[in-house]
């Protein structure tokens, strides 16, 4: 069994590397077709810009600012989304009542939402607020579906001894909803980072990736724009793998203590 798992991991890693090579080939081919190295530089130029930026301390300040915006928006949207989704899963009336609002948040164009928030809020609050508002429907829908998918027999067991409280929520509902929430998290990370950086671009947030992309476009430094995009991809992969990593570490510490 262990041997099979290792082969599967190796196969996944090789497939991922092949995907990276395919992506590099597509970028290089598009650059050759465009024939304009200023607007669409080759892979080598983008990688040189990428490593140059990583060696600069200011780049890590930019990453830190955007990462804080992402993590704050994920935290706010997770708490609000799970509570709303749980209420929607337990009450059909509440689910029907919240449907118009959730539909509005899901369908509203991102640029419209950001412009409205720019009028209502101080600019520094816009990236986190905009990202949270867009992510809440995604997480609440997953929480609602996860709650509704729980077997009624399992819920009857705790109802015999206790009403719904925080202990039941953390020991019964959330573990049984974990699969739905995990998938929502993966989607929310990528969407949240794109939303946060787009909002940073719009409001010109200081020391952020959005501001850096705006400056690079203004000065025609397109290789830096593609390098920042590569940094964003790596950030999304890192944050997406954070919950499984923490879960494995917690399981390992529990086994060690036992």
MOVENPE-V158260 format. One record per backbone hydrogen bond with DSSP energy under -1.0 kcal/mol. NH is the residue of the N-H (numbers start at 1). CO is the residue of the C=O. E is the energy in kcal/mol with one decimal. If there is no record, write none. Layout:
NH&CO&E / NH&CO&E
//
This chain:
5&1&-2.2 / 6&2&-2.3 / 7&3&-2.2 / 8&4&-2.3 / 9&5&-2.4 / 10&6&-2.6 / 11&7&-2.7 / 12&8&-2.3 / 13&9&-2.5 / 14&10&-2.5 / 15&11&-2.3 / 16&12&-2.3 / 17&13&-2.4 / 18&14&-2.5 / 19&15&-2.1 / 20&16&-2.0 / 21&17&-2.2 / 22&18&-2.4 / 23&19&-2.4 / 24&20&-2.5 / 25&21&-2.4 / 26&22&-2.2 / 27&23&-2.4 / 28&24&-2.6 / 29&25&-2.5 / 30&26&-2.6 / 31&27&-2.3 / 32&28&-2.1 / 33&29&-2.3 / 34&30&-2.4 / 35&31&-2.3 / 40&36&-2.8 / 46&42&-2.0 / 47&43&-2.7 / 48&44&-2.2 / 49&45&-2.1 / 50&46&-2.4 / 51&47&-2.5 / 52&48&-2.0 / 53&49&-2.4 / 54&50&-2.0 / 55&51&-1.3 / 56&53&-1.4 / 61&57&-1.3 / 62&58&-2.1 / 63&59&-2.6 / 64&60&-2.4 / 65&61&-2.2 / 66&62&-2.2 / 67&63&-2.6 / 68&64&-2.3 / 69&65&-2.0 / 70&66&-2.2 / 71&67&-2.8 / 72&68&-2.6 / 73&69&-2.1 / 74&70&-2.5 / 75&71&-2.3 / 76&72&-2.8 / 77&73&-2.5 / 78&74&-2.2 / 79&75&-2.3 / 80&76&-2.5 / 81&77&-2.6 / 82&78&-2.5 / 83&79&-1.9 / 84&80&-2.6 / 85&81&-2.9 / 86&82&-2.6 / 87&83&-2.2 / 88&84&-2.6 / 89&85&-2.4 / 90&86&-1.8 / 91&87&-1.7 / 95&91&-2.0 / 96&92&-2.3 / 97&93&-2.2 / 98&94&-2.1 / 102&98&-2.5 / 103&99&-2.5 / 104&100&-2.2 / 105&101&-2.3 / 106&102&-2.2 / 107&103&-2.2 / 108&104&-1.8 / 113&109&-2.0 / 114&110&-2.4 / 115&111&-2.2 / 116&112&-2.4 / 117&113&-2.4 / 118&114&-2.2 / 119&115&-1.2 / 120&116&-1.7 / 121&117&-2.9 / 125&122&-1.8 / 126&123&-1.4 / 129&125&-2.2 / 130&126&-3.0 / 131&127&-1.9 / 132&128&-2.4 / 133&129&-2.4 / 134&130&-1.7 / 135&131&-1.8 / 136&132&-2.2 / 139&135&-2.3 / 140&136&-2.9 / 141&137&-2.1 / 142&138&-1.5 / 143&139&-2.6 / 144&140&-2.6 / 145&141&-2.5 / 146&142&-2.4 / 147&143&-2.5 / 148&144&-2.5 / 149&145&-1.3 / 150&147&-1.0 / 155&151&-1.4 / 156&152&-2.1 / 159&155&-1.8 / 160&156&-1.2 / 161&158&-1.1 / 162&158&-3.0 / 169&165&-2.7 / 170&166&-2.5 / 171&167&-2.0 / 172&168&-2.3 / 173&168&-1.5 / 174&169&-2.7 / 176&172&-1.4 / 177&173&-1.7 / 181&177&-2.2 / 182&178&-2.6 / 183&179&-1.6 / 184&180&-2.0 / 185&181&-2.3 / 186&182&-1.9 / 187&183&-1.8 / 188&184&-2.6 / 189&185&-2.3 / 190&186&-1.2 / 191&187&-2.0 / 192&188&-3.0 / 193&189&-2.2 / 194&190&-1.9 / 195&191&-2.6 / 196&192&-2.7 / 197&193&-2.4 / 198&194&-2.1 / 199&195&-2.5 / 200&196&-2.4 / 201&197&-2.3 / 202&198&-2.0 / 203&199&-2.6 / 204&200&-1.1 / 205&200&-1.6 / 212&208&-2.0 / 213&209&-2.5 / 214&210&-1.9 / 215&211&-2.4 / 216&212&-2.4 / 217&213&-2.3 / 218&214&-2.2 / 219&215&-2.0 / 220&217&-1.1 / 221&216&-3.3 / 222&220&-1.1 / 225&221&-1.2 / 226&222&-2.0 / 227&223&-1.7 / 228&224&-2.6 / 229&225&-1.9 / 230&226&-1.9 / 231&227&-2.1 / 232&228&-2.3 / 233&229&-2.0 / 234&230&-2.1 / 235&231&-2.2 / 236&232&-2.4 / 237&233&-2.2 / 238&234&-2.3 / 239&235&-2.8 / 240&236&-2.3 / 241&237&-1.5 / 245&241&-1.9 / 246&242&-2.6 / 247&243&-2.6 / 248&244&-2.4 / 249&245&-2.4 / 250&246&-2.5 / 251&247&-2.4 / 252&248&-2.4 / 253&249&-2.4 / 254&250&-2.2 / 255&251&-2.3 / 256&252&-2.2 / 257&253&-2.1 / 258&254&-1.9
//
